[in-house]
């Protein structure tokens, strides 16, 4: 037998916190050492946090990141460790440093640089061109980074075919969107089975501005079977024992890789030797003893604790946990202890309050009801009921007197003009002022409560209900808001049933409902998904069976609201295409699709 104990340190770093990230890594190294791990992998760019964006244009930041990577060397005695970092040569590279038994064993530079969606890696990095495998005793290990494994062929397949790699370690920072973990799992299992190689995928976890990383790191054997899996949305250390003879034996019975070597001309890939001396040699000997005679043969090599695979998550609970993590990390990493939001009695603010309370605790959340003359008693009652159920601080600060004072002040300028949306927006802006005043006075983070449906069509007031620091529901369509709210109530009813059943309304004029201005959300949201996320033209959407007048109206509303979205706060990405870096359209734009 050729045993190898491999670990994946699924960490939640903070961008720019090089010292804090270093300390997290040292702690993970010690946990891995306690479990007698031979090879430990950290995620992509864990030293810097990901994505560091224009911090990568600062030479001092680059040098410090490289130095902090070097500082890990004394902590790698007896282990081989793959670390996501940056590397500097004639250019800057997204890199994996291979540290072995206190020495720098080698460096792999990322080959495929994604430049779509939230990725902008061509702005900062040059693509790596060289490839190698690392020989740790009799184990042949290939190291790659994120995008390098997403496509058949390329550096990963080259490491297997030309280098004979039996284990592929992939360091990743793979941003979350709903359902992506399942697609990623299928891809990794396919890549492992197609190449008869063990795939060890170490993914980041945590929130970074608009992005959430979901973790769910995987160790997959050469048959495409999952051996160990990291938890979603939390830090984890994933450890599994491999027998590399299983890979050798599988390849004896499958000629595909042998034929690949012949077609390639049989040229061997460069091999970096990681010498098995001192502590690493002793560790390997202990590993072999355990494989041959059980844990009792090597008391210093503990048997792995058997833990059940994480339960599969349905889509709605998965999205809920992503929103909780994104909210928690945005507050924690930016130094906010308390958040404040307006509680209107509607479903959006109710769900936002639940998410925030679950993220940071009810004691760190403040809800504010700001009734006007148009606010119904049902809205006031539901807002107070929600706050009571969650156990959060609650204030009621009416806007009616201030609104009337503003109308009196504006009356000479408005003379002769009928009331219209101006007066509606004025109420929203007064509410925004109240929340920002509380934020300024107490240092609280203002959470906006608008959803993706509203952001798409501009159904929100600039400097009013859009005013704030973080938009929790920015990428959540209204129909999903209701599903998430129902899910949250299954865990403990907090949102009043009336909030979930009465027609949604902004309550800025008498008897107002959202459907006075918008199509029903069951009609609106599918059209928005096609136009915003899939870039379908209006004509294509009509051909799918949607009413032409409705489609044309919705498309027009989306197009003219770009200036509002450009001024909106950041929010959590949970779809394949969110507003922000995912979708970059000009404000000045006469194209009508």
N, C-alpha and C positions, 0 to 999 in steps of 0.2 A: 504493500500500500504506500501511496505517496500523499500523506495527509497535509492539509493546509487550513489553518483557522483564519478566516477573513472577517474583518469588521468594517462597518460603514458608520461613520459618525455624522448623523443627520442633525446639523446645527442650525441655529437661528442667529446669524451674525447681524451687526448693524453697520451700514455703510459708513466708512470713514473712521470707525472706532477700532483702529488697528490694535491698540493695546487690549481693549476689551475682548476683541475677537481672538487675540492670541491667548488670553487667559482661558477662554472657553475651550480652545483647542487643547491646551495643556491638561485641563480637567478631563477632557474626553480621552486623551492619550493615557492618562492614569486609569480611567475606567476600563479601557481596552487592555491595558497591561494586567489589571486584576483578573481579567478573563483569559489571559495568556494568548492574546491575539497575535498572530504572526505578521499579518499585513492589514493595515488600517487605511481606509480611504476617507478623505474629507471632500465636501462638495466644491464645485467650481468657484474660484475667487472668494473662498471663505475668509481669507486674510483681509481683503478689502471690504467685503460685503458686495452684493451685486444688485443692480448695476451701479457702479460708482460714477458713471457719466463723466462730466468734465473735471472731476477730481483727477482723472487720468491725464489731463493736460498740465498738471502741476508736477514738475520734476521732484520736488521735495516729498510729495505723496508717494510717488513711484519708488524712490529710494528707501523711504521708511517701510513700505510694504515688503520690499525685497529683504530688508534687514530683519524685519519681524519673522519672515520665513526662515532666515538663517538662524534666528534665535531658537527655533524649534529643535535644532539638531541635538542638543544634549538630552532632550526629552524623548528621543527616538531610539535610545539604546535598547538593543534586543528586538527591534521591530523594523519593518519596512513600511514607510508611510508615504502616501500620495496626497499632496496638498495643492489645492487650487489657489493660484497666486498670479502675479504678473512677472514677466521676464523682459529684460531690456537687452537688445543687441544693437544692430543697425536701426532697429525700429522697436516698437512696443508690442508685446505679445500676451495674449491670454494663455496662461501656462499651467502645467502641472509639475511641481517639483517632486521628485522621488528621493526621499530622505531615507537612508538605510544605516541603522546601527550607529547613529551619531555622525554619519558622513553624508555629503551631498552626492547621491548616486547618479543623477541625471535629470534632464528637463525635457518635457514634451510640450510642444507649442500647438495650440488649437489650429486645425486645418480649415474647417468650414466656419465662416463667420456669418451668422444670421444678420440680415439687414432688412427685416420686415416686422410688421406689428410693433411691439414695444422694443424690439432689438435695434441697435444702431452701432454694431460692432465695427463696421468699416470706418466709422468716424475716428476710432481710437487705435485699432490693432492692425498689424500686418498678419497675413495668414502664414501658419507654419508650413514647411515643405518637407522636412525630414521626418523619418519614422524609425522606430527601433522597438525591440522587445527587451525586457529586463529579466535576467536569469537569476532567480533566488534559489540557490541550490539546484534541484532538479525541476523546479517550477518555472515555467516560462509565462511571463505576464506582459500583456499589452496595456498601455495606458492611453486613454483618449478623453476628450472633453465634449460634453453635451451634444451639440449638433453633429459631431463626428460619427455618432452611432445611429442617427435617425434615418440614414439612407443606406440601402444595400451597396456593397462595394466600399470604396474609399479607404481611409486609413485603418479602420477596424478590421475589415476583411483582409487587407494587406498584412496586418500583424498576424492574422491566423494563417494565411496561405503561405506567405514568404517567410514569416518569422516563427511559425509553429506555436504561436501563443495558445495556451490552454485556458488562461483566465484573461478576461478583458475587464479592466477597471475603468468605469466611465464617471468622471466628475461632472456634476450637472447643476445648473441653476435654471430649472424648467418652470416658467410661470404657470400658475393655475388658470384654467377656465373649466367651466362645468363639463364633466365627463372626460377630461383630458387624462386623468390617472388611468382610466380603463384603456384608453387608446394607447397610452405609453406602455402599459403592461403588455398588451398584445404585441406591440412592436418589439419590446425587449425579449419576449419569449420566442418570437420569430427569429430575431437576430441570433439568439443562442442556439436554437435548434438548427437553423440553416448552416451555421458555421461549426457546429459540434464544439462549442466553447462555453465555459462558465462566464456569465455576464454579471458583474457586480456594479450596480448603479447607485451612486451616492448623490442624493438630491438635497438642495437647500430646503429649509422650511422657514416660514415667517412672512411678515408684511414689510414691504418697502415702498413707501408712498402709495401709488395706485396698484402695485403688483402684490400678489400673494403667491408664495411658494408653498406647495402642499406637502413636501416630504415624500412619503410613500416610497422610500428607497427599496430596492429589490436585489436579491441574489437569486439568479436563475441558473439551473444546471444545464448541461449540454443537451438534454432532452427537451428543453423548453419548459421545465417544471419549476415553479417557484419554491425555493428552499427556505427563504426568510424574507420578511417584509416589514418595512418601517411603518409606524403609525402615521396617519395623515394629520397635518396641522399641529404637530408638536415635535419637540426634539426627541431623538431616540438614538440608541446604539444597537445596530443590527449585526448579529454575529452568526456565522454558520461554519460548520466543518465540511471541508471538501476532501474528496479522494480523487486526485488527479489521474490515477490509473483508470478511473471510469472514463475520462475523456480519451485517453490513449486507446482503451479497448473499443470505445464507440467508433473511433476513427479507423480502426483495423477493419471494421465491418462496413465501412462506407467509403467508397473510392472517390467521392467528389473532391475532397481537399487534395488528394494525391494528384488527380488529374489537373487541378488548378495549378499545382506547382510545376507540372510539366508544361502546361500552356504558358506559364510565366517565364519559362526558360530555366527554372530551377535555381535562380539566383537567391541566395540567402539574404535576409534582412540583417542589418547590424544588430548585434546582441551586446547589451550592457551587463557585465557581470557584477552582481552584488555579492561580495565575498561572504561566505558563511564562516565567520570567525567569532571567537569569544562568546558573547551572550547569545547571538543569533544561532550559532551552532548548537549550543546547549538547548535552546528553545526547540529547534527542529528535532533534536534527539528525543526530547520529552514528548513532542508531538507524535513521533513514530512509536514510542512506547505506549502511549495512550491508544493509538490506532491498533497496536498489536495485542495489548494486554488489558485495556480498560483504564479508567481513571485511577484505580488504585495503584497502577504501576508507576504513576508519576504524580505524587501528591501536589506538586506545584502547578499542575495543569488541571484546573477544575473542569468538571463536566459542564456542558452548557445547559442552562435552565431551559426546559421546554416551555415555550409560551405559545398560546393559540394564535393563529393568523388573525389579523385585524378583521372584524366583521365587514362584509360589503356594505357600502352606504348607498342608500337611495339618493336620487339627484337633489331633492329639496333639502334634506338634512345636510348633505355635503355642501351645498351653497350656503346654508345658514352658518355652518362652522367656518367656512372661508371668510364670510363677512365679519364674524366675531373676531377671528384672528387678525384680519386686516385692520379693524377698528382698534383692537387692543395694542397692536404693535405701533400703529401711527401715534397713538397717545403716549405710550411708554417710551418709544424711541425719540420722540420730540419733547419729552419732559412735561407733558400735561398730566396733572393728577385728576382733574375734574372736567366733565363735559356738560354743556347746557344745550337744550334744544326747546323749540316751541312745540307745545302739545295742543293740537287743534281739535282733538277728538276724532280725527280721521285715521285711516289705516296706515298711511305712510309714516306719520310721526309716531304712531303706536309701535309699529315694527322697529323703527329706528331706536326708540327708547328701549325696547326689549333687547335688541342686539347690543346696544351700548352697556346696558346693565349687566348682561351676560359677559361682556368683554372685560369690564373694569370693576364691576361691583356696584350695587345700588347706592352705596354710600358715596360714590364718586360721580353721581349723575344728578342733574337738576332739570326739572321740567317746568316750563312756564306757559301758562294759559294766558292768552292776550285777546280777550273777547272784544268784539265791536258791537255796534247796534244790530248787525246782521247775524251775529253768532247765536245759534239755537241753544236752547236749554239742554238738548240732547248732547251737543258737542261739549258744552261745559261739563256736564255730568260725566261723560265718557272719559274726558281728559283727566278729571280728578280721580275717577275710579281706576284708571290705568296706573296713575302715580301711586295710589294707595296699594294696589296689588303688587307693584314692583318694589315698594318701599323706598322710593326716591324722594328727595326734597321737591317741594312743589310750591310755586308762586302763581298767583293770579294777578296780572297787571293789565287792567283794561286799557284799550287804545281809543275809546270813544271820545273822551274829552280832548285828547291831543288831535285826533282826526278833525273834530269840529273846529278847533282852533286853527288848524292848517287851512281848512276850507274858508274860514273867515279871512285869513291873511291873503289867500289867493283870489278871493272873490273879485277884487277890482280888475285883476288881470284876466280872470275867466269870464268876466261879465258878458252876457249875451250868448254864452255857449252852453249847450245842454250837458248834463252829466254823462260820462262814458267810462271807458276803461281807465281813464286817468284817476278817477276817484277810487276805483278798485285797487289800482297799484299803490296809491298813496297809503292805504291801510297796511299793505304788505311791507312797505318801506318803513313805516313807523315801527312795525314789529321787528324788522331787521335792526333798527336803531336800538330798540330795547335790548335785544340779545347781545349786540355788540357792546353796549354799555356795560352789561353784566360781565362780559368777557374781559373788557378793559379793567373793570374795577377789581375783579377777583382772579384774573388769569385763567379763566375757564376757556376751553375749546368749544366753539359753536359748531354743532353738527347740523348741517342742512338736511332736509327730509324729502327733497324731490327725488323722483324716480326717473328711469331712462325714457319712459313714454313721454313724460312731461319735458324732459331735456331735449328729446328729439324734435318735438313740434313747437318748442318755445313757450309752453304753457307754464310759465313761471315768471316772476317779477325780478328783473335785474335790480340789484341792491336792496331787494326785499327778501322774499323767501329763499333767494339764491345766495344771500349774504351769509358767510360763515367760513370755517376753516377746513371742514372735511365733509364730503358728501357720501354717506354710507351706502345709499341706494342708487348711486349715479348710474350703475350698469345693470339695474334690475327693472325689468318691465313691470307695469302695473299688475298684469295678470299673475306674474310670479310673486309680487308683493303679497297678494291674497293667499297664495299657496304657502309662502313662508310664514305668514301670520297664523294660518291654521296649524301649521307644523309646530310653531312655538306654543300655541295654546294646548296642544297635545301633551306638552312637557309640564304644563302647569298653567291653567287658564289665567291670563293677565289682561288680554285685550277683550273688551266688552263685545259680546255677540252682536250688539246693535251696530258697532263700528264696522263689523264685517259684512253686514247685510244691507245697510241703508245706502242709497246712491251717493257716490263720492261727490264732494262739493268744496269749492274754495270759500264759500260764504262771504263773498265780497259785495253782494247785492241781494235783494229779496228773491227767495225761491230759486236760487242758482244751483245748477248741477254741472258737472264736467261735460256731460253730453249736450249741453247747450252750445258748446264750442267744438267739441271733439266727437268723432265717431265712437261708438261703444268700444271699450278697450279690447274686447274679444275680437273685434274687427281691426282695430288700429294696430295692435301689437304684431300680428303676423305681417302686415304691410310694412311696418317699421323694420322688422327683422330682415325682410327681403331687400329693402332699399338701403338700410344703414349697414347691415352686416354682410350681405351678399352682393351688394352693388348691382342689383337687378334694376333695369330701367322701368319707368312707369308703364311703358307698353308691354314689357314682359310680365309685369305683375297683373295687368289687366287680362292678359292672355291666360293667366292661371285661374281666372274666374272672379276676380274682385271688381267691384263697381268702378267704372272709369272715373266718374266725377269724384268719388271718394279718394281714389288713388291719386289723382291729379292734385286734389286739395292737400292731402297729407304730404306729398312730395314737395309741394310749394312751401308748406309750413316748415318742413325740415330744412330746406335750403336757406330760407331767409333767417333762420334762428342761429346760424353759425356764429354770429357775433356774440350772442349770449353765451353759448357753450365755451367760447374762447375765454370768457371772463369768469367761468364757474370754478369752484374749488375742486381740488383733486378728489377722486373717489375710487372705490375698490373695483378692480376689473374681475368679472366673473364670466364673461362671455368671450367667444373667440375674437370679437371686435368691439372694443369699448371706445367711448369718446375720449380723446386725448391723443397719446402717441400712436394708438392703433389706427386712427382715422384723422388724416390731416388734410383738410380742404380749405381753400382760400375763402376769406370773408368776402372780398370783392370778386364776384364770380357771376357771369351771365349764362353759364351752361345750365340748362334745365333738362334733366334726364328723365 
